[in-house]
Amino acid sequence: MRRKVIVFDNYMNLEMRYISPHVFLFWLVVDVLRKRDGIEVLPLMVEEMEKRSFSGDVVSDVFILTYAGARMPWKVCQRYFENTGRVVGVYNEYEIILSTMRVFDGDVPVYLLTNVSPKLLELKDFKGKDKIVRYECMNLNVLKYRGSLEDKVRGSFVKRPLIYWGGSVRKGRVKYFKKYLNDERIVFSVSKKQVPRYRDLGIDRCSFVDTVDWGYSRKTGVYLTDYEATIYLEDELTHEVWNYPANRFYEALEYGLGVFFAEECENTVRKMREMGYVIDDWWVVGSVDEVFRKLTSLEFKERRKEFLEVNRKVAEEEREREMRRFEKLLLDMVEV
């Protein structure tokens, strides 16, 4: 008998596949399951979910989510939770796990396939934790890595020094943004609606620009290939709870940027070295001044070239391993 699997994301535009991590995971889940005999896959977004909810067509063997943030129709999701055999969350960050479990109300088991170390369960006490029957941790972010894209995306002959992109306002990262980004030499790429929130927090000396243009339908004119380097920052919780390298690390490798690591990320750097990534101490910095001193040094270009060459190879090899692991774990969670 075929197993009916509903896969939900609040925004599943195919054009966003290599822009948004959760949209990428949504389509990856759909692709893996569609290749498997005995599984009926039903991809849904908000409008279709609501229609089915009104008609009562909400029953499934497995209900999979790849996102659980703002604008989620939780009341509608609850009807699906109540009419499925299990809920599977495929999540690449801890906030999404916490968002799901805060609202989850049901007796069905929850399976999690995530970037986030299970240490999260020790450090955070949250409703519904007892419903989690299986928790698998792997590197979901590397699955989106596509190798070097420098020759495929427009870039300027004269590169600007440093850009930081992404990053919603979270309590656990604001102090690092103040330390490393609040400087007139920094270009900060973020959605326009977020800019007033940063300025209200006192982060107002950097140059704000629109979100990065990934070459799809929304043209903003902000290209990563126009920059020399970026800086790697993370939330305070990530210092303790391993979350694998962020998407920004892999995007920097794709678009040819050197990556400076804030000294507060020492545990992440150590773990990345254990994974095989080569991060010399030279790339670890404690201030904006140190970043720009190294950026303008005579050795920077050669160091960046070496950094990209070796770490691109590591990322490509890891992607192949983790893709095989992802397929196995996902199918185990769906078919058991």
Disulfide bonds with the S-S distance in Angstrom:
none
